[in-house]
Structures are given as C-alpha cells and as structure tokens.
Amino acid sequence: MLKEYAKVLRSVLFIADVMIVIVSFVVAHMLVGLFSGVESLSFYLPLVPSLVLIWGVLMKHFGMYHSFRARKLTEVMWIVLQSAAWSFLIFCSYIYVAKITGISRIFIGADFLITTLVLLLEKTAIVIMFHHARRKGFNFRRLLIVGS
C-alpha cells in the first residue's frame, strides 16, 4: 500500500514539474514581451513539447523522482541545477541543428531562469515538508496488538 502511494506521489510530482515548465514558458514570454519586441506566443508554442520532454527526461535521469525520504536539500537542488544546465544545452543545440530562426535569446534565457527558480522553490518546499513530517513521526505506522 505504501509503495502505491509512492508511485502516485512520483506521478503527481512529475505532472507538477511539467506544469511548471509550461507556465514558466508563458510567464517568460509575457515578461520579455513587456520589455522588448518578441514574436507572438503562437510562434513559440511548437517549442513547448520539446522543452517538456527535455526537462522531464533529464529530471528523471538525474534521479529527481526517487524517494525523498533520505534526500538532503542540497542534493535535490543539485539535481535541479544539473537538469537546468543540460536542458539549456540540449535545447539550444536542438534549435541550432533544426535551424529554427527568429527565436529570441533573451526569451530562452528568461524561460530557463524562471523555470529553474520555480523548480528550486517547489523542490525546497517539498523537501522541507517531508523532513518536517518525518520529525513529527508521520512516516511511522503504529499498530496495537491486543490479546492474551
């Protein structure tokens, strides 16, 4: 039963990370659009699936969706930073190899910066919440055996 909950929790965390990547993409477009001329959002939307795929694969590859029980905050932050750096390199390489033109470098940088910061905040909150629950003893099952 506990393993089923762990699988559900991993799925929820993965979906939350995908949503963060997508929302950060839109927020970055809005922010960059305020300060400079950038193409419409519909021009950039075809890039979203590749971003989600790259971020998801790398976060899973670096071990983000393993058990949070014994994880230190620095370890989780390191995984997010590694994923961000490799995602940035792979995505920029993809844009170059596919010869996609008209992409704002400021927008791409803002998107990765916002995504990384929000993922760091999310993972920090989750680790702190899990550590607090462990300290309070919510991770233990209590069983009372009555009999003679």
Summary of the structure (lengths in Angstrom):
residues: 148
radius of gyration: 19.3
end to end distance: 28.9
largest distance: 79.4
contacts: 372
relative contact order: 0.14
helix: 76%
strand: 0%
